[in-house]
Amino acid sequence: MKKDIHPTYREVVFQDTSSDFKFITRSTMTSNETITMEDGKSYPVIKVEVSSASHPFYTGKNIFVDTAGRVEKFQKRYAKR
């Protein structure tokens, strides 16, 4: 493989903004924000809107998640006239 062409693969924290659930995993994503976890280490934090802690398929709760207005855009486009 060629050297110095691949992004850095490191540990990061993904934080679900709707349920405040956090988990550590490895990723190539970068962030300017950091968070200190229970182990005392500081990690870059990536904020996500939906994770397994808030998705209706995994929680069994039927919640309405629409932060980007996609439903309204769909209804407006395909509304019966």
Summary of the structure (lengths in Angstrom):
residues: 81
radius of gyration: 17.8
end to end distance: 57.4
largest distance: 58.6
contacts: 153
relative contact order: 0.19
helix: 15%
strand: 28%
